[in-house]
């Protein structure tokens, strides 16, 4: 059974780090069509959201304990909302939370009956969690002064389909923001199909650096190069990112950003174009692990920050 997605990239960027990890495990279970995993991770993410509500409340923050039973946690949130007044009551949110709890209990505990109906329970848990996530986002929304940006970084990468890629890109954007570097992207809906690079060039001209991130999008299990020639070779299990990234890297160089184009990629991405290990205007830095704490990632961000600082007017 195919399960409806509820985790978008904007949400990933707004979730606290631990809750974001839970959301990625949930998304991974959804992509694998793992109904049991969806039910469990929906409940775990729910716990993180409710805990965040309690810890962020001004009234009685010390009442929050570690590893509360989910039912008790829901009860504490209900009490907090009642103290805040009728406008915060949100009975539909509490009902949705209890529904997820019931689905979790039926899935993980021995009920004396066969575990049937997991698919429908998983989809129902997702539907209820979506309602809670929307409520949580509205509750946390507050006007904030825009950061005092030091510069803009054009982020050229794939549109991620895998949970691990989505999580890494969310963390990478957060790491740039922490350094007061504004991550800039061009969404698919912003492209003109007849002149797609025009919009990219327009946005790049407003940036002080470009970061190309090569994450695997395609895998060729068997490839034959230069067939029929003396240089014919066969290869297996070759991994590619996106051809668009080669075009965007070349465009950045043509726009005069050559010394401020930086390349990160997964280790097994095929050596060609912007990811070429030998013939390359840009330094290819391999990501040993998809983690912003990776040495290669940190060094690259340091270099970007220093390069942008050097271009700032004095």
N, C-alpha and C positions, 0 to 999 in steps of 0.2 A: 504494500500500500504506500502511496506517495503522500507525504505529510506536508502541510502548508508551512512556508517559512514565516517566522515572526521576528527574527533578529536581523535588523538592517545595519549598515555600516555606521550611520549616525548614532544609533543606540549603543553600538560597541564602543564608540568614542566617548560616550557620556557615562557608561557604567564604571563604578569603582573597579580597581584591578582584580580583586578576588571574584566579584560578581561577573566580570568580563570573562574570566577563566571558566566559570560555571556555564556561562552562555555559549562559549565555544564548544564545550563538551556536549551541551544540548544540541547545538547545530550539527556537530559531527554525528550524533546519534540519529538526528533527522535525516541527514544525507545518506546514512547507512540503512535507513528504514528500520531502525531498531526501536520498536514500540516500547519495550521494557526500559531501555536506556532513556528514551524521551521522558517517560513518566518519572523516573528517578531523578534525572537532572532538572526537570521542571520544578520538582519539589526542592531540590538543593538551591536552585537559583531563587526560588520564592523565599527561602529562609534568608538568603543574603539580602534581598530587597527589604524584607520586613526588619531585619537587623539594622539596615541602613536608616530606615524610617525612625526607629527607636533611638539610635545613637545620634541622629541629627536633630532630635526633638529637644527643645529647651527644658521641658518639664521632666523632672526625675530621670535624667539620663543614667544614673547609677543603678537603676533597676535591671538593666540589661545584663544577663549572665551569659557565660560561654556555653555552647552546645545545648540550648534549650530545646525541649520537645516541640515539634512544629505546632501542635494544638495550643500549647501554652504561649508560644510566640505570637500566634494570631490573636489570642486573648489580650496580650499586652498591647498590641497595636490597636485593637478595638478600644481599650481603655484610654490610650493616648489620643485617639481621634475623638472620643467622647469628651475628653478634657479640653480639646481644642475648640469644640463647639459644633453645632449642627452642620455648618458648611463643610466640615471635614469628615463627616460621618461615613460616607462611602460604603453603604451596606452591600452594594453589588460587588465591591472589591473583596470584602470579607467573605461573602458567599463563594466567590471564585477561589479564594485561598483555601477554604474548607473543602471545596470540590477537589482541588489538586491534592490535598492531604489524604482524602478518602481514596483517590485513585492510587496514590503512592502506597498506602497501607494495604490495599487489596492486592497490589502487584508484588510487594516484598514479603508479606506475612502469610503464614499458612492459614487459609480460611476453611480448610477441609473440602474445598472444591477445586476442580481443574481451573487453571488460569486461562480462561477464555475471554474474548472481547478486548484483548490488549490494544489492538489497532484503534478501535473506536475510543477507548479510554485515553490513549496517547493523543489523538487529535483533539479530544475534549480538553485535555490538560493544556495543550498548546493554545486553544481558543481562550481558555480562562487566564492563562499566563499573559497572553497578549493584552487583555483588558487591564491586568494589574500593571504591566509594563507601561502602558499609556498613562495610567493614573500616576505611577511613580515618576515618570518624566515630567508631567505637569506639576506635580508637587515640588519637585526639585528645581523647576525652572524659576529663575530669578534674574532680573536685569543686571548685567555685569558690564563694567567699563571695558572696552576693547583693549587688549594688551598693547603695550608700547613696542610694536614690532621693530626688530632690528633689521629685518630683511625678509624677502619672499623666496621660497624654494619651490620650483616646479617639480612635482613628483610624477615621474613617468613610470608606469607599471601596468600590470595586467588588471583586468576586472576580475577580482578573486572569486573563485567558486568554492575552494576548500576552506574549512573552518580555520585551519592552522595559518593559512595565508591571510585571511581576513583579520585574525587576531594580531599577527605580526604587523600588518600595515596600520592597524589602529594604534598599536603601541609605538610604532615609528612616528606617526603623526603627533602623538602625545609627547614624544621625546623632542621633536622639533619645536613644538609649542612651548615646552618647558625652557628651551633656550631662547625663547622669543623670536623664533623663526617661523613665519607663517607658511604652512604647507599648502600648495596650490595645485589643483587638479582640473582637468577638463572632463566633465562627465560625458558619457556616450550620447545623452540627449542633447548636448550642446554642439555636437559636430554637424557640419553641413556635408552631406554625403558626396556632393559634387566637388567640393574643395575642403576636405576634412582638415588639412594641415593649416589652413588659413586661421582658424580659431586657435589652434595650438600656438602658432607664431605670434598672434596677437597677445596671448596670455604670457608667453615666454618673455616677450619684450619688457614686461612689467616685473620680471623676476631677476634676482641677483645671482642665482645659482640653479642648477638642474641636478636632480638626483634620479638616476635610472635604477630601478629595482627589478632585477630579472628573477621572477618566480616561475616555476614550471607550470606551463599550461598544456603542453602536448608531449606525447612520448611516441617515438617511432620504434617499433620493436625490430624492424629490419629495414635497412636503407642501403641502396647501391648508388655510389657516386661515380660519375663519369663512365657510365655503362658503354661498353664497346670500345673503349680507348685503352692505351697502354697503362693509364693511371687508374684504371677501374679498381675500386675498393668496396668491400662490404662492411657494414657496421650494424651492431645490434644495440637495442635498448638506448637509443639516443634521445636526449631530453631537450626540449625547446621552450623558450618563453614566448614572446610575441614579436612578429616582424615589425610591428608599429614602433617598438622601442628602438630599433635600429634607425628608423626614419626620424624619430624625435631626437635621438642623440645627434644625428647628422644635422638636423635643423638647428639645434642649439649651437653647434659649432659654427654653422653659417651665420648665425645671428651675433657672433662675437663672444659667446659664452664659453669658448673652448677650454680655458683654464679653470673654469668653474662648473665643469660637468663631471659628476662623480657617479661611479657605477658600483652597485652591490648586486650580487647574484648568488643563487644557490650553487654549491660546488659542481654539480653535474650538468649544468646548463651548457649546451654545445658551444664550443669555441668558434664563434664567427661574429662578424659585425661588431656591434658595440661591446660584445662579450668576448671578443677574440683575445686569447692569452698572449699572442705574439705581435700581430700587426694591429696596433690600436693606439689611437690618439689619447684615449682615456685609460686610467689605471683600473683594472678589474679587481675588485675586492670580494673575495668569496665569503659568504656567510656560513660559518661553521655550524651554527644552530640558529633557528629562527627566534632570536631573542635580542632585544635592543641592548642587553648587557654584553652581547658578543663583542669581543675585542675589535673585530673588523668594523662592526657597526659604530661603536663608540669612536674609533679613530676617524672614520669617515665623517661623522657628525662634527667632531672637533675641527677637522680640516675645513668643512663648509662654514662653520661659525667663524673661524679665523679669516677665511677668504672674504666673507661678507663684511666683517669688521674692517678689513683693509680697504674696502671700496667706499666706506662711509665718509662723507665730507668732514673735514676737520675744521 
